[in-house]
Amino acid sequence: MGSSKPQTTTFDGTIFTTFKGKGNANAVFGGTLPGDGDDHGDLDHLDHLDHLDHLDHLDHLVVRSRLRARPSARDPRLAGLEARMWSRRGVTQDLEKVDDAHIQYAETVVAPLLGAQYLARARRVALDPPLRLLGDDITFVDSGVIMADGTLLTKRLKERVVCIEIKPKFGGLVHCATVHGRHRHLKKSTSRYQLHQVLKLQQGAIDRVSAYDPLDLFSGDPERMQAALEALMDVPQNNLALFLGGDRVDPIGQTGIEAACAVLGRATSSHLAATVRDVLVHEGVLDKLLQMQTLCKYDVHAVELLCRRLIGDPDDSDDYKHSDESKDGTTYDCTAMNAFLDRVAGDESRRLDVLADYCIAATARDCSILVAMTLDAGNSPTKQGISPRQLGIVGDIAYRVTVVDLDIKPLEKLAVHKRLDLDILRANNANDDINSGR
């Protein structure tokens, strides 16, 4: 992110200075309301945020600001298609007002599917002065989205809270008929995450392949879930982050997972992984997330081709002719793709639903889960200013689960997703050739 530190910005007396993380589209900074430690007395001037969930822990807030490159004009055909698509799902906010549209999308589309209890309700706010980060050509604009800090529970417990952020990725396999014949053996047997690891290794983006497999995490089997979480702790890459007392720390080493174990009274990282597993099982959030991830019954190539036809772009792919021959001479029948396109050709509602379901699934495949935990041993958090309705209890751990990064995926992403999918498949086919000696 460059070497320059962000300047301080404020909102209603909250000073945001703590960098908590950055993705491809957003950066998150944390702040604390000024006050003497009274968890409720600090909130008198935040009456206009009374629609937010978890008011008891609004003493810690985060502001999420979009990383905006130089603005580029959107294809008006895609913009019009999106407006029709999302208005059918109750998102009436102008999609050009990105933050407002994301908030309405989360509340209207995501919450009924995932559960409103897992969402940190949010509001767009102006930042004064604008929050900027120099270096790497990144500039933060003068507005952001403010919400409760899911990495913490409450001010009095700050130093005793461990939060593990998991980016679980897609926990299923692609079984739809529109998957091209030459790719079916890969997509129907191996998780997208593991396929992507092969491409990243070939590109030099990683130095070793992670043993983490989303199929294990979403399996519901305790042993497989345990193995998945231990693999994430062993090789976090960008799929696991750790916060101690709200501060992001390197999960590797004494200041990371080992320190988290000490805070929560766990002897080893395996015991910590078991605790996180038990929380996820108790909540059932992974089952709901997987249902969202599998909303769309067609693969990206089918949906991208449908989208291009809807806006009048010519077909530019040779993957989906009536039939195609693989490199070994095998002929694959691709009538399933043509049948899909013919089936939805005269049904506007169905076509829009396919696009919307794909975008919702893409949101769920790219979100993160925050598991904030504290030791509930002899000093119950319910005595420390947290109401019981906000916490779950598993064994000696009190916790809260929050799902974040639930943004609308624009239709422009379809072309990006398709290109990446092809790159992943080519890398794995090449790897198969090497392994088989061809």
Secondary structure as a PSIPRED ss2 file (coil, helix, strand):
# PSIPRED VFORMAT (PSIPRED V4.0)

   1 M C   1.000  0.000  0.000
   2 G C   1.000  0.000  0.000
   3 S C   1.000  0.000  0.000
   4 S C   1.000  0.000  0.000
   5 K C   1.000  0.000  0.000
   6 P C   1.000  0.000  0.000
   7 Q C   1.000  0.000  0.000
   8 T C   1.000  0.000  0.000
   9 T E   0.000  0.000  1.000
  10 T E   0.000  0.000  1.000
  11 F E   0.000  0.000  1.000
  12 D C   1.000  0.000  0.000
  13 G C   1.000  0.000  0.000
  14 T E   0.000  0.000  1.000
  15 I E   0.000  0.000  1.000
  16 F E   0.000  0.000  1.000
  17 T E   0.000  0.000  1.000
  18 T E   0.000  0.000  1.000
  19 F E   0.000  0.000  1.000
  20 K E   0.000  0.000  1.000
  21 G E   0.000  0.000  1.000
  22 K E   0.000  0.000  1.000
  23 G C   1.000  0.000  0.000
  24 N C   1.000  0.000  0.000
  25 A C   1.000  0.000  0.000
  26 N E   0.000  0.000  1.000
  27 A E   0.000  0.000  1.000
  28 V E   0.000  0.000  1.000
  29 F E   0.000  0.000  1.000
  30 G E   0.000  0.000  1.000
  31 G E   0.000  0.000  1.000
  32 T E   0.000  0.000  1.000
  33 L C   1.000  0.000  0.000
  34 P C   1.000  0.000  0.000
  35 G C   1.000  0.000  0.000
  36 D C   1.000  0.000  0.000
  37 G C   1.000  0.000  0.000
  38 D C   1.000  0.000  0.000
  39 D C   1.000  0.000  0.000
  40 H C   1.000  0.000  0.000
  41 G H   0.000  1.000  0.000
  42 D H   0.000  1.000  0.000
  43 L H   0.000  1.000  0.000
  44 D H   0.000  1.000  0.000
  45 H H   0.000  1.000  0.000
  46 L H   0.000  1.000  0.000
  47 D H   0.000  1.000  0.000
  48 H H   0.000  1.000  0.000
  49 L H   0.000  1.000  0.000
  50 D C   1.000  0.000  0.000
  51 H C   1.000  0.000  0.000
  52 L C   1.000  0.000  0.000
  53 D C   1.000  0.000  0.000
  54 H C   1.000  0.000  0.000
  55 L H   0.000  1.000  0.000
  56 D H   0.000  1.000  0.000
  57 H H   0.000  1.000  0.000
  58 L C   1.000  0.000  0.000
  59 D C   1.000  0.000  0.000
  60 H E   0.000  0.000  1.000
  61 L E   0.000  0.000  1.000
  62 V E   0.000  0.000  1.000
  63 V E   0.000  0.000  1.000
  64 R E   0.000  0.000  1.000
  65 S E   0.000  0.000  1.000
  66 R E   0.000  0.000  1.000
  67 L E   0.000  0.000  1.000
  68 R C   1.000  0.000  0.000
  69 A C   1.000  0.000  0.000
  70 R C   1.000  0.000  0.000
  71 P C   1.000  0.000  0.000
  72 S C   1.000  0.000  0.000
  73 A C   1.000  0.000  0.000
  74 R C   1.000  0.000  0.000
  75 D C   1.000  0.000  0.000
  76 P H   0.000  1.000  0.000
  77 R H   0.000  1.000  0.000
  78 L H   0.000  1.000  0.000
  79 A H   0.000  1.000  0.000
  80 G H   0.000  1.000  0.000
  81 L H   0.000  1.000  0.000
  82 E H   0.000  1.000  0.000
  83 A H   0.000  1.000  0.000
  84 R H   0.000  1.000  0.000
  85 M H   0.000  1.000  0.000
  86 W H   0.000  1.000  0.000
  87 S H   0.000  1.000  0.000
  88 R C   1.000  0.000  0.000
  89 R C   1.000  0.000  0.000
  90 G C   1.000  0.000  0.000
  91 V C   1.000  0.000  0.000
  92 T C   1.000  0.000  0.000
  93 Q C   1.000  0.000  0.000
  94 D C   1.000  0.000  0.000
  95 L C   1.000  0.000  0.000
  96 E C   1.000  0.000  0.000
  97 K C   1.000  0.000  0.000
  98 V H   0.000  1.000  0.000
  99 D H   0.000  1.000  0.000
 100 D H   0.000  1.000  0.000
 101 A H   0.000  1.000  0.000
 102 H H   0.000  1.000  0.000
 103 I H   0.000  1.000  0.000
 104 Q H   0.000  1.000  0.000
 105 Y H   0.000  1.000  0.000
 106 A H   0.000  1.000  0.000
 107 E H   0.000  1.000  0.000
 108 T H   0.000  1.000  0.000
 109 V H   0.000  1.000  0.000
 110 V H   0.000  1.000  0.000
 111 A H   0.000  1.000  0.000
 112 P H   0.000  1.000  0.000
 113 L H   0.000  1.000  0.000
 114 L H   0.000  1.000  0.000
 115 G C   1.000  0.000  0.000
 116 A H   0.000  1.000  0.000
 117 Q H   0.000  1.000  0.000
 118 Y H   0.000  1.000  0.000
 119 L E   0.000  0.000  1.000
 120 A C   1.000  0.000  0.000
 121 R C   1.000  0.000  0.000
 122 A C   1.000  0.000  0.000
 123 R E   0.000  0.000  1.000
 124 R E   0.000  0.000  1.000
 125 V E   0.000  0.000  1.000
 126 A E   0.000  0.000  1.000
 127 L C   1.000  0.000  0.000
 128 D E   0.000  0.000  1.000
 129 P C   1.000  0.000  0.000
 130 P C   1.000  0.000  0.000
 131 L C   1.000  0.000  0.000
 132 R C   1.000  0.000  0.000
 133 L C   1.000  0.000  0.000
 134 L C   1.000  0.000  0.000
 135 G C   1.000  0.000  0.000
 136 D C   1.000  0.000  0.000
 137 D C   1.000  0.000  0.000
 138 I C   1.000  0.000  0.000
 139 T C   1.000  0.000  0.000
 140 F E   0.000  0.000  1.000
 141 V C   1.000  0.000  0.000
 142 D C   1.000  0.000  0.000
 143 S E   0.000  0.000  1.000
 144 G E   0.000  0.000  1.000
 145 V E   0.000  0.000  1.000
 146 I E   0.000  0.000  1.000
 147 M E   0.000  0.000  1.000
 148 A E   0.000  0.000  1.000
 149 D C   1.000  0.000  0.000
 150 G C   1.000  0.000  0.000
 151 T C   1.000  0.000  0.000
 152 L C   1.000  0.000  0.000
 153 L C   1.000  0.000  0.000
 154 T C   1.000  0.000  0.000
 155 K H   0.000  1.000  0.000
 156 R H   0.000  1.000  0.000
 157 L H   0.000  1.000  0.000
 158 K H   0.000  1.000  0.000
 159 E H   0.000  1.000  0.000
 160 R H   0.000  1.000  0.000
 161 V E   0.000  0.000  1.000
 162 V E   0.000  0.000  1.000
 163 C E   0.000  0.000  1.000
 164 I E   0.000  0.000  1.000
 165 E E   0.000  0.000  1.000
 166 I E   0.000  0.000  1.000
 167 K C   1.000  0.000  0.000
 168 P C   1.000  0.000  0.000
 169 K C   1.000  0.000  0.000
 170 F C   1.000  0.000  0.000
 171 G C   1.000  0.000  0.000
 172 G C   1.000  0.000  0.000
 173 L C   1.000  0.000  0.000
 174 V C   1.000  0.000  0.000
 175 H C   1.000  0.000  0.000
 176 C C   1.000  0.000  0.000
 177 A C   1.000  0.000  0.000
 178 T C   1.000  0.000  0.000
 179 V C   1.000  0.000  0.000
 180 H C   1.000  0.000  0.000
 181 G H   0.000  1.000  0.000
 182 R H   0.000  1.000  0.000
 183 H H   0.000  1.000  0.000
 184 R H   0.000  1.000  0.000
 185 H H   0.000  1.000  0.000
 186 L H   0.000  1.000  0.000
 187 K H   0.000  1.000  0.000
 188 K C   1.000  0.000  0.000
 189 S C   1.000  0.000  0.000
 190 T C   1.000  0.000  0.000
 191 S C   1.000  0.000  0.000
 192 R H   0.000  1.000  0.000
 193 Y H   0.000  1.000  0.000
 194 Q H   0.000  1.000  0.000
 195 L H   0.000  1.000  0.000
 196 H H   0.000  1.000  0.000
 197 Q H   0.000  1.000  0.000
 198 V H   0.000  1.000  0.000
 199 L H   0.000  1.000  0.000
 200 K H   0.000  1.000  0.000
 201 L H   0.000  1.000  0.000
 202 Q H   0.000  1.000  0.000
 203 Q H   0.000  1.000  0.000
 204 G C   1.000  0.000  0.000
 205 A C   1.000  0.000  0.000
 206 I C   1.000  0.000  0.000
 207 D C   1.000  0.000  0.000
 208 R C   1.000  0.000  0.000
 209 V C   1.000  0.000  0.000
 210 S C   1.000  0.000  0.000
 211 A C   1.000  0.000  0.000
 212 Y C   1.000  0.000  0.000
 213 D C   1.000  0.000  0.000
 214 P H   0.000  1.000  0.000
 215 L H   0.000  1.000  0.000
 216 D H   0.000  1.000  0.000
 217 L H   0.000  1.000  0.000
 218 F C   1.000  0.000  0.000
 219 S C   1.000  0.000  0.000
 220 G C   1.000  0.000  0.000
 221 D C   1.000  0.000  0.000
 222 P H   0.000  1.000  0.000
 223 E H   0.000  1.000  0.000
 224 R H   0.000  1.000  0.000
 225 M H   0.000  1.000  0.000
 226 Q H   0.000  1.000  0.000
 227 A H   0.000  1.000  0.000
 228 A H   0.000  1.000  0.000
 229 L H   0.000  1.000  0.000
 230 E H   0.000  1.000  0.000
 231 A H   0.000  1.000  0.000
 232 L H   0.000  1.000  0.000
 233 M H   0.000  1.000  0.000
 234 D H   0.000  1.000  0.000
 235 V C   1.000  0.000  0.000
 236 P C   1.000  0.000  0.000
 237 Q C   1.000  0.000  0.000
 238 N C   1.000  0.000  0.000
 239 N C   1.000  0.000  0.000
 240 L E   0.000  0.000  1.000
 241 A E   0.000  0.000  1.000
 242 L E   0.000  0.000  1.000
 243 F E   0.000  0.000  1.000
 244 L E   0.000  0.000  1.000
 245 G C   1.000  0.000  0.000
 246 G C   1.000  0.000  0.000
 247 D E   0.000  0.000  1.000
 248 R E   0.000  0.000  1.000
 249 V E   0.000  0.000  1.000
 250 D C   1.000  0.000  0.000
 251 P C   1.000  0.000  0.000
 252 I C   1.000  0.000  0.000
 253 G C   1.000  0.000  0.000
 254 Q C   1.000  0.000  0.000
 255 T C   1.000  0.000  0.000
 256 G C   1.000  0.000  0.000
 257 I H   0.000  1.000  0.000
 258 E H   0.000  1.000  0.000
 259 A H   0.000  1.000  0.000
 260 A H   0.000  1.000  0.000
 261 C H   0.000  1.000  0.000
 262 A H   0.000  1.000  0.000
 263 V H   0.000  1.000  0.000
 264 L H   0.000  1.000  0.000
 265 G C   1.000  0.000  0.000
 266 R C   1.000  0.000  0.000
 267 A C   1.000  0.000  0.000
 268 T C   1.000  0.000  0.000
 269 S H   0.000  1.000  0.000
 270 S H   0.000  1.000  0.000
 271 H H   0.000  1.000  0.000
 272 L H   0.000  1.000  0.000
 273 A H   0.000  1.000  0.000
 274 A H   0.000  1.000  0.000
 275 T H   0.000  1.000  0.000
 276 V H   0.000  1.000  0.000
 277 R H   0.000  1.000  0.000
 278 D H   0.000  1.000  0.000
 279 V H   0.000  1.000  0.000
 280 L H   0.000  1.000  0.000
 281 V H   0.000  1.000  0.000
 282 H H   0.000  1.000  0.000
 283 E H   0.000  1.000  0.000
 284 G C   1.000  0.000  0.000
 285 V H   0.000  1.000  0.000
 286 L H   0.000  1.000  0.000
 287 D H   0.000  1.000  0.000
 288 K H   0.000  1.000  0.000
 289 L H   0.000  1.000  0.000
 290 L H   0.000  1.000  0.000
 291 Q H   0.000  1.000  0.000
 292 M H   0.000  1.000  0.000
 293 Q H   0.000  1.000  0.000
 294 T C   1.000  0.000  0.000
 295 L C   1.000  0.000  0.000
 296 C C   1.000  0.000  0.000
 297 K C   1.000  0.000  0.000
 298 Y C   1.000  0.000  0.000
 299 D C   1.000  0.000  0.000
 300 V H   0.000  1.000  0.000
 301 H H   0.000  1.000  0.000
 302 A H   0.000  1.000  0.000
 303 V H   0.000  1.000  0.000
 304 E H   0.000  1.000  0.000
 305 L H   0.000  1.000  0.000
 306 L H   0.000  1.000  0.000
 307 C H   0.000  1.000  0.000
 308 R H   0.000  1.000  0.000
 309 R H   0.000  1.000  0.000
 310 L H   0.000  1.000  0.000
 311 I C   1.000  0.000  0.000
 312 G C   1.000  0.000  0.000
 313 D C   1.000  0.000  0.000
 314 P C   1.000  0.000  0.000
 315 D C   1.000  0.000  0.000
 316 D C   1.000  0.000  0.000
 317 S C   1.000  0.000  0.000
 318 D C   1.000  0.000  0.000
 319 D C   1.000  0.000  0.000
 320 Y C   1.000  0.000  0.000
 321 K C   1.000  0.000  0.000
 322 H C   1.000  0.000  0.000
 323 S E   0.000  0.000  1.000
 324 D E   0.000  0.000  1.000
 325 E E   0.000  0.000  1.000
 326 S C   1.000  0.000  0.000
 327 K C   1.000  0.000  0.000
 328 D C   1.000  0.000  0.000
 329 G C   1.000  0.000  0.000
 330 T C   1.000  0.000  0.000
 331 T E   0.000  0.000  1.000
 332 Y E   0.000  0.000  1.000
 333 D E   0.000  0.000  1.000
 334 C C   1.000  0.000  0.000
 335 T H   0.000  1.000  0.000
 336 A H   0.000  1.000  0.000
 337 M H   0.000  1.000  0.000
 338 N H   0.000  1.000  0.000
 339 A H   0.000  1.000  0.000
 340 F H   0.000  1.000  0.000
 341 L H   0.000  1.000  0.000
 342 D H   0.000  1.000  0.000
 343 R H   0.000  1.000  0.000
 344 V H   0.000  1.000  0.000
 345 A C   1.000  0.000  0.000
 346 G C   1.000  0.000  0.000
 347 D C   1.000  0.000  0.000
 348 E H   0.000  1.000  0.000
 349 S H   0.000  1.000  0.000
 350 R H   0.000  1.000  0.000
 351 R H   0.000  1.000  0.000
 352 L H   0.000  1.000  0.000
 353 D H   0.000  1.000  0.000
 354 V H   0.000  1.000  0.000
 355 L H   0.000  1.000  0.000
 356 A H   0.000  1.000  0.000
 357 D H   0.000  1.000  0.000
 358 Y H   0.000  1.000  0.000
 359 C H   0.000  1.000  0.000
 360 I H   0.000  1.000  0.000
 361 A H   0.000  1.000  0.000
 362 A H   0.000  1.000  0.000
 363 T H   0.000  1.000  0.000
 364 A H   0.000  1.000  0.000
 365 R H   0.000  1.000  0.000
 366 D C   1.000  0.000  0.000
 367 C C   1.000  0.000  0.000
 368 S E   0.000  0.000  1.000
 369 I E   0.000  0.000  1.000
 370 L E   0.000  0.000  1.000
 371 V E   0.000  0.000  1.000
 372 A E   0.000  0.000  1.000
 373 M E   0.000  0.000  1.000
 374 T E   0.000  0.000  1.000
 375 L E   0.000  0.000  1.000
 376 D C   1.000  0.000  0.000
 377 A C   1.000  0.000  0.000
 378 G C   1.000  0.000  0.000
 379 N C   1.000  0.000  0.000
 380 S C   1.000  0.000  0.000
 381 P H   0.000  1.000  0.000
 382 T H   0.000  1.000  0.000
 383 K H   0.000  1.000  0.000
 384 Q C   1.000  0.000  0.000
 385 G C   1.000  0.000  0.000
 386 I C   1.000  0.000  0.000
 387 S C   1.000  0.000  0.000
 388 P H   0.000  1.000  0.000
 389 R H   0.000  1.000  0.000
 390 Q H   0.000  1.000  0.000
 391 L C   1.000  0.000  0.000
 392 G E   0.000  0.000  1.000
 393 I E   0.000  0.000  1.000
 394 V E   0.000  0.000  1.000
 395 G C   1.000  0.000  0.000
 396 D C   1.000  0.000  0.000
 397 I E   0.000  0.000  1.000
 398 A E   0.000  0.000  1.000
 399 Y E   0.000  0.000  1.000
 400 R E   0.000  0.000  1.000
 401 V E   0.000  0.000  1.000
 402 T E   0.000  0.000  1.000
 403 V E   0.000  0.000  1.000
 404 V E   0.000  0.000  1.000
 405 D C   1.000  0.000  0.000
 406 L C   1.000  0.000  0.000
 407 D C   1.000  0.000  0.000
 408 I C   1.000  0.000  0.000
 409 K C   1.000  0.000  0.000
 410 P C   1.000  0.000  0.000
 411 L C   1.000  0.000  0.000
 412 E C   1.000  0.000  0.000
 413 K H   0.000  1.000  0.000
 414 L H   0.000  1.000  0.000
 415 A H   0.000  1.000  0.000
 416 V H   0.000  1.000  0.000
 417 H H   0.000  1.000  0.000
 418 K H   0.000  1.000  0.000
 419 R H   0.000  1.000  0.000
 420 L H   0.000  1.000  0.000
 421 D H   0.000  1.000  0.000
 422 L H   0.000  1.000  0.000
 423 D H   0.000  1.000  0.000
 424 I H   0.000  1.000  0.000
 425 L H   0.000  1.000  0.000
 426 R H   0.000  1.000  0.000
 427 A H   0.000  1.000  0.000
 428 N H   0.000  1.000  0.000
 429 N H   0.000  1.000  0.000
 430 A H   0.000  1.000  0.000
 431 N H   0.000  1.000  0.000
 432 D H   0.000  1.000  0.000
 433 D H   0.000  1.000  0.000
 434 I H   0.000  1.000  0.000
 435 N H   0.000  1.000  0.000
 436 S H   0.000  1.000  0.000
 437 G C   1.000  0.000  0.000
 438 R C   1.000  0.000  0.000
